[in-house]
């Protein structure tokens, strides 16, 4: 049986596997879909501004896929955390944690 050695080369090889990249894309899209389902739809700007992105991070091989879900509408911070006029709805946090 082969032994796993936790060095950068082994871990980088795991992160470059197509299945890892596919899993990151899948989870990112699931979180984005949940965020859209929780989004308030007063004028639709917030909903339309929820975006999913795959970023290749890491060393020279760009071997660390990272998924991001962002809300880009100008009032996104107020929707997420609230302000003096309304309570926060925590859309992105709820989407990530499935609540």
N, C-alpha and C positions, 0 to 999 in steps of 0.2 A: 504494500500500500504506500502511495506517495505521501510524504509529509508536507504540510503547508508551512512555509517560512514567511513570516510577516516582514517582508522588505518591500521597498518601493516598486521593484520590478514586478513582483507577484501581484500586489494590489493594483498596480496600473493595468496589468493584463486583465484582471477581473473587470475593472471599470470600462475597458475598451470592448468588452463582449457585447455583441449586438443585442442580446437579451436584456442587459442592464439599461442600455439606451432606450430600448422599446418600453421597458417598465417605467422609466422616468417620464417618458412622453405620455404614457397611459395614465399615470397618477396625476400628472399636471393637468391633463384634459379633464379628468374626473373632478378635481378640485375646482377648476374653472367653471365646469357645468353646474356644480353645486352653488358656487358663488352667484352665478347668473340666476339660479332658481330662487335664491334668497334676496336678490337685489330689489330695492324699491324702484317702482317704475313711474314716478311722477311725470317726467318728460322723456325718459328713456336714455338720457345722457349717461347716467351712471352705469346702467346695464350695458350699453354699447361700448363703454370704456373699459370693460373687464377683458383683459388680454392674457393669453398664455404664450410663453416663450420658452424655447429650449436654448440653453447657453452651454457651450463646450468650454469647460474650465480646466485648469491644471497646467502642467508643465509643457514641454515642447510638443508633446503629442496631443495636447488639448484633450486629455483622457478622463475628464470628470464631468459627465453630463449633469446639468442642473436645470430643474424646471422652475419657472417663476409664474406666479399669477399676480397680476397687478391691476389696480383700478386707476385709470388715467383721467377721469373727469375732474374738472377743477374743484369740485366740492367733495371729492372722495374722502379726504381726511375727516370732514364733518360727518359724512355718512358712517364711516368706520368708528370714530371715537366720540362723536357728538360735539356740540358747541353750546353756547349760551341759550340757544333757541330750541335745541332738540337733543334727545339722548342718542348715544351711539348705537348703531345697529350691529356692529361687529360682523359684517358680512363675510369678509375674508377669513377672519378667525373662525367663524362658525363653519365655513366651507372646508377649511383645513382640518378641523377637529371633528367634523361630521355632526354638529349639533344643530 
